[in-house]
């Protein structure tokens, strides 16, 4: 059975929640909390459907890159903390 790969078209203007998660790399909870704090703009349609514009997601990513660390950066931070302890 083939594994599904999450691919989001870059030319897309509006993203549903699942697409926004894939596009930003942030989890559902992170998106919710930032929507709730007013840090991430969104639109609603219907009773509960939430959509995000790509430009708003791009701004959110730019303003929150400190939340996303590569594995190398995470390991470097851990090693630096260990060296300080020793």
DAMOBEL-V476586 format. One record per backbone hydrogen bond with DSSP energy under -0.5 kcal/mol. CO is the residue of the C=O (numbers start at 0). NH is the residue of the N-H. If there is no record, write none. Layout:
BEGIN
co=[CO;CO]
nh=[NH;NH]
END
This chain:
BEGIN
co=[4;6;8;12;14;15;16;17;18;19;20;26;27;28;29;30;31;32;33;33;34;42;44;48;49;50;51;52;53;54;55;56;57;58;59;60;61;63;64;66;69;70;71;72;73;74;75;76;77;78;79;80;81]
nh=[6;8;11;53;51;19;20;21;22;23;24;30;31;32;33;34;35;36;38;39;37;50;48;44;16;42;14;56;57;58;59;60;61;62;63;63;64;66;67;68;73;74;75;76;77;78;79;80;81;82;83;84;85]
END
